[in-house]
Amino acid sequence: MTSAARWLLAIALLGLGSGVWFGQMGLALLSLASFIWVLVEWLRFQACIHFQLPGLRLERLVNGRPDSTGTLWAGRRVRIEVRLHSRRPLNPILHLYDLVPEILEVLPERAAVGPSGEPAARSAGEGTRPSPARRVADPKRHWGTRLRAWLPAAVAAAPSGVAGEPSPNCRALTSRSQPQGFAYIVSGRAAGRVTLPGVRVTVRDSMGFFAVHRFIGLSQTFRILPDYLQAAELRPTIKRQNSLPQHGIHRLKRAGMGAELLELREYVAGDPPKAIAWKVSARRDTLMTRQYESEVPVRVQLFIDGSLSTRMGGYGLRLLDQINRVAASVAQAAISVGDPIRGTLVEDGRLQRLPLLSGDQGFLRFLQALADFSQRPPPRAEFPTDAMVRTAMSLCHERYPELLDDGYQRIPFSFYRRTRERYRLAGVLAEVYQLSPRQQAECYYDNRQWAHYLQRLLYDAGMPWMAPLFSVVPDPLAAGGLSTQRLVEAIGRAMAHARDNEVLVILADLQSCAANLQQWVPVVKLALAKHHRVAFVCPTTTF
């Protein structure tokens, strides 16, 4: 029951009592008729809830496909369409809100334009809703019809988008003839994984007296690959000048015979006769072949820092998002000229080495590894904050409205808002994670257990690592020193198996470990002594 129905019943009760007390039969009959009117609307609404809502079926299409899993790209537009199917005509007013996690950005409708600048094609029914000016300008319509037309816009309470406009992932279906469905455009903020949980459905009667909130699960999980900068063509087919190319960059489809010698090796069947070193072969009494630097691919090793300092912040603004974009761009530039790459993903207490990758399939595997590396659970919180409780409460109102219903979970003798919210959230956590009664009691009385499950709920919903939602690093200097030590050890292990003339690209947060920069000096000197090239990339908040 909405506040409008409560006020109407209160006024009707006051009028009925006044009419009976003062002998005003007209006032008493009018108040009694108001009671009967609200009762009839309630019976109609309950019939719609029990007979029409169970037959409601929703379908979500991501880029025109209903697959439950798939792959998306960060920074690229994705069209999501939600379709509504019902076996019976819909009498009540339905308000649909497709929940979108934080890693996806919902673009306003005016941003969904085609390549020629014209508006993109909308789904059926998006442009058929009359504007409010049209509704008022028609004087022949009955006042009750105009009231019912205006009422859904007043009671829908849809989430707002840019500049107070309704969010594109929300629609209110107010008539039977209106096409059942809507579409909107999203864009990935960063690499990782995203789960579209479902649609929150709000059912209202035609007069706005009653409302029921339900959540219809429609889970779809996608891996978001990092964006990268497309490198220009690095090997033209026409030789324009007589100069040696750089390491690993072959300017001709057929390798040339440059004068910069890399090494001598034994002859292999198929080597061109011009590449045979005849004088050396005569001295060693075996055929030896010359290899030039322009003919040998250069291996590129990428060392990616995934410490806690790189994961803090909103999606698209983290240091790790900048590292992923640079790493993907370097890998694409190396693979495009035929040079293999190898990745080493370093995290606090964890080291993951990727095999030698080359070609388009290898590049795709590297991007998938970066996407999985970007998704890690946060460190365990020790104490809950007010922001965690408010965000978790708002999240439960969106995803678990049935569990917060007063008819399902009523908290007696709860005079304080914080106590009531904690009781209700503990009940929701017990139902979601199937906690025992003892664990549910611990969530209420133990702050550490309470903060742990709140943080787990926020992480499962796709919330980023942002203070005060997630606990920050207690000792940043110690964490920076540990991250530097892990990276130095990873580089030392990689050089033990490396060949000459490799390129080592280190993408790390050097600002957080500025006090430990001396640890880099020995390993960098060793790499230069082995004829490697070393490049450091340090992301910043203004990168």
KEBA-162003 format. One record per residue (C-alpha): x, y, z; residue in three letters; residue number from 1. Coordinates in steps of 0.05 Angstrom, whole numbers. Each point is the difference from the previous one (the first is absolute). Layout:
residues N
x, y, z, resn, resi
X, Y, Z, ala, NUM
...
END
This chain:
residues 543
x, y, z, resn, resi
0, 0, 0, met, 1
28, 67, -20, thr, 2
-3, 65, 39, ser, 3
-56, 26, -44, ala, 4
-45, -59, 21, ala, 5
18, 10, 73, arg, 6
-18, 74, -2, trp, 7
-65, -16, -36, leu, 8
-19, -52, 51, leu, 9
18, 46, 57, ala, 10
-42, 56, -28, ile, 11
-57, -49, -14, ala, 12
4, -27, 71, leu, 13
-1, 70, 28, leu, 14
-60, 18, -44, gly, 15
-37, -63, 19, leu, 16
10, 13, 74, gly, 17
-20, 73, -7, ser, 18
-62, -17, -40, gly, 19
-24, -52, 50, val, 20
16, 45, 60, trp, 21
-33, 63, -28, phe, 22
-56, -36, -37, gly, 23
25, 20, -70, gln, 24
-24, -59, -41, met, 25
26, 28, -66, gly, 26
70, 6, 27, leu, 27
-4, -69, 31, ala, 28
-24, -32, -65, leu, 29
54, 35, -40, leu, 30
54, -24, 48, ser, 31
-29, -71, -2, leu, 32
0, 2, -76, ala, 33
74, 20, 2, ser, 34
13, -61, 44, phe, 35
-36, -45, -49, ile, 36
36, 31, -59, trp, 37
68, -14, 31, val, 38
-22, -71, 18, leu, 39
-22, -14, -72, val, 40
66, 28, -27, glu, 41
37, -45, 49, trp, 42
-38, -62, -22, leu, 43
13, 16, -73, arg, 44
74, 12, 14, phe, 45
6, -66, 38, gln, 46
-33, -37, -57, ala, 47
50, 31, -49, cys, 48
58, -18, 46, ile, 49
-20, -73, 8, his, 50
-22, -15, -72, phe, 51
43, 45, -45, gln, 52
66, 9, 36, leu, 53
19, -75, 1, pro, 54
-10, -3, -76, gly, 55
47, 57, -13, leu, 56
63, -19, -38, arg, 57
58, 45, -17, leu, 58
54, -8, -52, glu, 59
64, 41, -7, arg, 60
40, 6, -64, leu, 61
71, 25, 2, val, 62
22, 23, -69, asn, 63
-59, -38, -28, gly, 64
19, -67, 33, arg, 65
-34, -33, 60, pro, 66
62, -39, 21, asp, 67
13, -7, 75, ser, 68
75, 9, -9, thr, 69
43, 39, -49, gly, 70
55, 51, -10, thr, 71
-4, 76, 0, leu, 72
52, 54, -10, trp, 73
16, 59, 45, ala, 74
-15, 67, -31, gly, 75
-46, -28, -54, arg, 76
-75, 8, -3, arg, 77
-46, -58, 15, val, 78
-74, 0, -17, arg, 79
-44, -35, 52, ile, 80
-72, -15, -15, glu, 81
-51, -25, 51, val, 82
-63, -34, -25, arg, 83
-62, -15, 40, leu, 84
-44, -60, -14, his, 85
-67, -14, 34, ser, 86
-53, -52, -14, arg, 87
-55, 49, 21, arg, 88
-9, 74, -14, pro, 89
30, 44, 53, leu, 90
-50, 41, 39, asn, 91
43, 32, 54, pro, 92
56, 49, -10, ile, 93
69, -33, -5, leu, 94
64, 37, 13, his, 95
61, -38, -24, leu, 96
70, 16, 24, tyr, 97
57, -41, -29, asp, 98
56, -1, 51, leu, 99
67, 20, -28, val, 100
64, -11, 41, pro, 101
50, 56, 12, glu, 102
50, -26, -51, ile, 103
-49, 18, -56, leu, 104
-18, 72, -15, glu, 105
-71, 13, -25, val, 106
3, 51, -56, leu, 107
-56, 51, -8, pro, 108
-48, -11, -57, glu, 109
27, 59, -40, arg, 110
68, -34, 0, ala, 111
-26, -60, -39, ala, 112
12, 27, -70, val, 113
20, -35, -63, gly, 114
64, 9, -40, pro, 115
-31, 55, -43, ser, 116
-23, 41, 60, gly, 117
-72, -21, -4, glu, 118
-34, -31, 61, pro, 119
9, -74, 7, ala, 120
-58, -46, -12, ala, 121
-42, -8, 62, arg, 122
-38, -61, 21, ser, 123
-73, -6, -14, ala, 124
-40, 47, 43, gly, 125
55, 47, 23, glu, 126
-24, 57, -43, gly, 127
-75, -13, 6, thr, 128
-10, 30, 69, arg, 129
-36, 68, -4, pro, 130
35, 58, 33, ser, 131
-32, 35, 60, pro, 132
-17, 61, -44, ala, 133
-41, -44, -45, arg, 134
-39, -28, 58, arg, 135
-20, 69, 25, val, 136
-14, 30, -68, ala, 137
-58, -48, -14, asp, 138
-62, 32, 32, pro, 139
-48, -54, -23, lys, 140
29, -53, 45, arg, 141
-37, -14, 65, his, 142
31, 28, 63, trp, 143
5, -70, 30, gly, 144
38, -25, -61, thr, 145
48, 58, 5, arg, 146
10, -14, 74, leu, 147
16, -74, -13, arg, 148
48, 22, -56, ala, 149
36, 48, 46, trp, 150
1, -45, 62, leu, 151
53, -52, -22, pro, 152
50, 56, -13, ala, 153
-12, 27, 69, ala, 154
5, -65, 38, val, 155
51, -39, -41, ala, 156
60, 30, 36, ala, 157
48, -24, -53, ala, 158
75, 9, 11, pro, 159
26, 63, -31, ser, 160
53, 5, -54, gly, 161
37, 61, -24, val, 162
-28, 67, 21, ala, 163
-60, -32, 35, gly, 164
-24, -38, -62, glu, 165
-29, -70, 9, pro, 166
53, -53, -7, ser, 167
-2, -37, -67, pro, 168
-1, -68, 35, asn, 169
-68, 16, 30, cys, 170
-68, -3, -33, arg, 171
-72, 7, 25, ala, 172
-51, -40, -39, leu, 173
-67, 34, 9, thr, 174
-46, -29, -53, ser, 175
-15, -66, -34, arg, 176
12, 27, -70, ser, 177
70, 24, 17, gln, 178
54, -47, -27, pro, 179
30, -39, 57, gln, 180
75, 13, -1, gly, 181
55, 52, 0, phe, 182
73, 7, -18, ala, 183
59, 41, 24, tyr, 184
75, 8, -12, ile, 185
56, -15, 49, val, 186
75, 5, -2, ser, 187
52, -39, 39, gly, 188
41, 43, 48, arg, 189
56, -50, 12, ala, 190
23, -72, -10, ala, 191
-27, -55, 44, gly, 192
-64, -40, 6, arg, 193
-71, 25, 3, val, 194
-64, -36, 19, thr, 195
-67, 30, -20, leu, 196
-43, -26, 57, pro, 197
-71, 13, -22, gly, 198
-57, 49, -4, val, 199
-36, 33, 58, arg, 200
-74, 3, -13, val, 201
-48, 48, 35, thr, 202
-74, -15, -9, val, 203
-49, 56, 15, arg, 204
-75, 8, -8, asp, 205
-30, 52, -46, ser, 206
-13, 49, 57, met, 207
66, -7, 36, gly, 208
-29, -28, 65, phe, 209
40, -65, 3, phe, 210
69, -21, -23, ala, 211
40, -65, 2, val, 212
74, -6, -14, his, 213
28, -65, -29, arg, 214
67, -21, -28, phe, 215
2, -47, -60, ile, 216
67, -33, -6, gly, 217
30, 2, -70, leu, 218
74, -14, 11, ser, 219
50, 10, -57, gln, 220
75, 0, 11, thr, 221
50, 32, -47, phe, 222
75, 9, -1, arg, 223
21, 71, -17, ile, 224
66, 4, -38, leu, 225
44, 61, 8, pro, 226
2, 53, -54, asp, 227
65, 13, -38, tyr, 228
29, 50, -48, leu, 229
4, -26, -71, gln, 230
71, 8, -24, ala, 231
14, 24, -70, ala, 232
31, -45, -53, glu, 233
73, -10, 20, leu, 234
25, -40, -60, arg, 235
-12, 33, -67, pro, 236
6, -43, -62, thr, 237
42, 51, -38, ile, 238
70, 17, 24, lys, 239
5, 76, 0, arg, 240
70, 10, 28, gln, 241
62, -41, 9, asn, 242
3, -5, 76, ser, 243
-3, -57, 50, leu, 244
-67, -9, 35, pro, 245
-7, -4, 75, gln, 246
1, -64, 40, his, 247
-58, -45, -19, gly, 248
-29, 47, -52, ile, 249
5, -29, -70, his, 250
-14, 51, -54, arg, 251
-4, -50, -56, leu, 252
-42, -63, -6, lys, 253
64, -36, -20, arg, 254
56, 7, 51, ala, 255
59, 39, -27, gly, 256
74, -11, 7, met, 257
22, 56, 46, gly, 258
71, 10, 24, ala, 259
-17, -2, 75, glu, 260
19, -71, 20, leu, 261
-35, -31, 60, leu, 262
30, -69, 5, glu, 263
26, -61, -37, leu, 264
-36, -66, 2, arg, 265
6, -67, -34, glu, 266
-29, -8, -69, tyr, 267
-72, -25, -4, val, 268
-30, -28, -63, ala, 269
-37, 56, -36, gly, 270
47, 57, 19, asp, 271
17, 45, -59, pro, 272
71, -10, -28, pro, 273
15, 74, 6, lys, 274
-7, -6, 76, ala, 275
55, -52, 6, ile, 276
64, 25, 33, ala, 277
51, -35, -45, trp, 278
64, 20, 36, lys, 279
-26, -20, 68, val, 280
-28, -64, -30, ser, 281
68, -17, -29, ala, 282
35, 10, 67, arg, 283
-50, -42, 38, arg, 284
-9, -52, -55, asp, 285
-76, 8, 4, thr, 286
-50, 46, -32, leu, 287
-18, 61, 42, met, 288
-56, 50, -15, thr, 289
0, 74, 17, arg, 290
-61, 28, 36, gln, 291
-15, 74, -2, tyr, 292
-39, 41, 51, glu, 293
-52, 19, -52, ser, 294
-16, -74, -10, glu, 295
-7, -23, 72, val, 296
-63, 17, 38, pro, 297
9, 38, 65, val, 298
-37, -27, 61, arg, 299
-39, 51, 41, val, 300
-10, -17, 73, gln, 301
-54, 39, 37, leu, 302
1, 4, 76, phe, 303
-67, 26, 27, ile, 304
-8, 24, 71, asp, 305
-67, -18, 33, gly, 306
13, 24, 71, ser, 307
-54, 31, 44, leu, 308
19, 71, -18, ser, 309
-16, -13, -74, thr, 310
-70, -27, 15, arg, 311
-28, 56, 43, met, 312
-49, 48, -33, gly, 313
-58, -2, -47, gly, 314
-2, -41, -63, tyr, 315
35, 36, -56, gly, 316
39, 44, 49, leu, 317
44, -53, 32, arg, 318
74, -5, -13, leu, 319
-10, -72, -21, leu, 320
-47, 22, -56, asp, 321
55, 45, -28, gln, 322
50, -57, 6, ile, 323
-46, -47, -38, asn, 324
-9, 49, -57, arg, 325
74, 12, -8, val, 326
17, -74, 7, ala, 327
-52, -19, -53, ala, 328
26, 54, -47, ser, 329
72, -23, 7, val, 330
-20, -72, -10, ala, 331
-39, 17, -63, gln, 332
57, 41, -29, ala, 333
49, -58, 13, ala, 334
-44, -54, -28, ile, 335
-18, 41, -62, ser, 336
73, -4, -22, val, 337
8, -73, 17, gly, 338
35, 6, 67, asp, 339
-24, -48, 55, pro, 340
-20, 26, 69, ile, 341
2, -29, 70, arg, 342
-39, 28, 59, gly, 343
14, -4, 74, thr, 344
-57, 21, 45, leu, 345
25, 19, 70, val, 346
-47, 7, 59, glu, 347
11, 2, 75, asp, 348
17, -72, 17, gly, 349
-15, -26, -70, arg, 350
39, -7, -64, leu, 351
-29, -22, -67, gln, 352
45, -12, -61, arg, 353
-31, -4, -69, leu, 354
30, -44, -54, pro, 355
32, 29, -62, leu, 356
-56, 28, -43, leu, 357
-3, 22, -73, ser, 358
-52, 11, -53, gly, 359
-72, 22, 8, asp, 360
-18, -58, 44, gln, 361
58, 14, 46, gly, 362
-20, 73, 4, phe, 363
-71, -20, 19, leu, 364
26, -46, 54, arg, 365
42, 56, 28, phe, 366
-61, 47, 3, leu, 367
-41, -54, 34, gln, 368
55, -9, 52, ala, 369
0, 76, 13, leu, 370
-76, 0, 8, ala, 371
3, -57, 51, asp, 372
58, 33, 35, phe, 373
-39, 64, 9, ser, 374
-55, -35, 40, gln, 375
25, -17, 70, arg, 376
-37, -1, 67, pro, 377
19, 58, 47, pro, 378
36, -9, 66, pro, 379
-44, -18, 59, arg, 380
-30, 59, 36, ala, 381
8, 6, 75, glu, 382
-55, 49, 16, phe, 383
-64, 21, -37, pro, 384
-10, 72, -21, thr, 385
-64, 40, -9, asp, 386
13, 2, -75, ala, 387
4, -75, -3, met, 388
-67, -8, 36, val, 389
-35, 53, -42, arg, 390
26, -29, -65, thr, 391
-18, -71, 20, ala, 392
-70, 22, 20, met, 393
-10, 35, -66, ser, 394
26, -61, -36, leu, 395
-48, -46, 37, cys, 396
-58, 45, -17, his, 397
17, -9, -73, glu, 398
18, -74, -2, arg, 399
-38, -31, 59, tyr, 400
-64, 41, 9, pro, 401
-39, -62, 22, glu, 402
48, -13, 58, leu, 403
-8, 72, 26, leu, 404
-76, -3, -2, asp, 405
-31, 13, 68, asp, 406
-46, -59, -9, gly, 407
59, -46, -9, tyr, 408
49, 30, 49, gln, 409
-31, 41, 56, arg, 410
45, 26, 55, ile, 411
-39, 12, 65, pro, 412
20, 52, 52, phe, 413
51, 33, -46, ser, 414
-2, 74, 15, phe, 415
68, 18, -30, tyr, 416
12, 1, -74, arg, 417
70, -29, 4, arg, 418
-24, -59, 42, thr, 419
-57, -14, -47, arg, 420
44, 3, -61, glu, 421
52, -46, 30, arg, 422
-53, -51, 19, tyr, 423
-29, 1, -70, arg, 424
67, -2, -35, leu, 425
21, -59, 43, ala, 426
-63, -37, -22, gly, 427
15, 15, -73, val, 428
72, -24, 7, leu, 429
-24, -64, 34, ala, 430
-47, -14, -58, glu, 431
48, 18, -56, val, 432
61, -38, 28, tyr, 433
-40, -55, 35, gln, 434
27, 17, 69, leu, 435
-17, -40, 62, ser, 436
-38, 34, 58, pro, 437
66, 4, 38, arg, 438
35, 35, -58, gln, 439
-58, 47, -8, gln, 440
5, 19, 74, ala, 441
75, 11, -10, glu, 442
-15, 47, -57, cys, 443
-42, 42, 47, tyr, 444
45, 0, 61, tyr, 445
70, -8, -29, asp, 446
23, 61, -39, asn, 447
56, -37, -35, arg, 448
-47, -54, -26, gln, 449
-51, 53, -17, trp, 450
51, 40, -41, ala, 451
25, -63, -35, his, 452
-68, -20, -27, tyr, 453
-19, 71, -18, leu, 454
64, 6, -40, gln, 455
-13, -67, -33, arg, 456
-70, 23, -19, leu, 457
27, 64, -31, leu, 458
56, -37, -37, tyr, 459
-48, -52, -29, asp, 460
-44, 57, -24, ala, 461
59, 30, -40, gly, 462
17, 59, 44, met, 463
71, 28, -9, pro, 464
53, 6, 54, trp, 465
-17, 69, 26, met, 466
10, 26, 70, ala, 467
-39, -1, 45, pro, 468
-37, -58, -33, leu, 469
63, -43, 3, phe, 470
57, 4, 50, ser, 471
63, 35, -22, val, 472
71, -25, 9, val, 473
20, 9, 74, pro, 474
74, 12, -15, asp, 475
11, 27, -71, pro, 476
77, 1, 7, leu, 477
4, -73, 20, ala, 478
-49, -20, -55, ala, 479
42, 39, -51, gly, 480
64, -35, 23, gly, 481
-33, -68, -6, leu, 482
-25, 15, -70, ser, 483
69, 23, -22, thr, 484
32, -63, 28, gln, 485
-49, -44, -37, arg, 486
13, 36, -66, leu, 487
75, -4, 8, val, 488
-3, -74, 14, glu, 489
-45, -11, -61, ala, 490
49, 38, -45, ile, 491
58, -40, 27, gly, 492
-35, -66, -15, arg, 493
-19, 23, -70, ala, 494
72, 20, -17, met, 495
25, -69, 21, ala, 496
-38, -30, -59, his, 497
5, 59, -48, ala, 498
42, 7, -63, arg, 499
40, 59, -23, asp, 500
-30, 64, -27, asn, 501
-68, -5, 34, glu, 502
-43, 59, 19, val, 503
-23, 3, 73, leu, 504
-60, 46, 11, val, 505
-16, 11, 73, ile, 506
-68, 31, 15, leu, 507
-2, 15, 75, ala, 508
-23, 53, 49, asp, 509
68, 29, 16, leu, 510
-29, 59, 39, gln, 511
-25, -45, 56, ser, 512
68, -33, 7, cys, 513
43, 62, -9, ala, 514
38, -16, 64, ala, 515
21, -68, -29, asn, 516
26, 21, -68, leu, 517
70, -23, 18, gln, 518
-23, -72, -6, gln, 519
-8, 10, -75, trp, 520
72, 20, -13, val, 521
33, -70, 3, pro, 522
-52, -34, -43, val, 523
1, 56, -52, val, 524
76, -2, -4, lys, 525
-2, -76, -9, leu, 526
-51, 7, -56, ala, 527
42, 52, -37, leu, 528
62, -43, 8, ala, 529
-37, -57, -35, lys, 530
-15, 47, -59, his, 531
-74, 9, 19, his, 532
-39, 63, -6, arg, 533
-39, 24, 61, val, 534
-60, 47, -2, ala, 535
-39, 25, 61, phe, 536
-72, 24, -5, val, 537
-28, 33, 62, cys, 538
-75, 17, 0, pro, 539
-26, 62, 35, thr, 540
-68, 28, 17, thr, 541
9, 51, -57, thr, 542
28, -51, -50, phe, 543
END
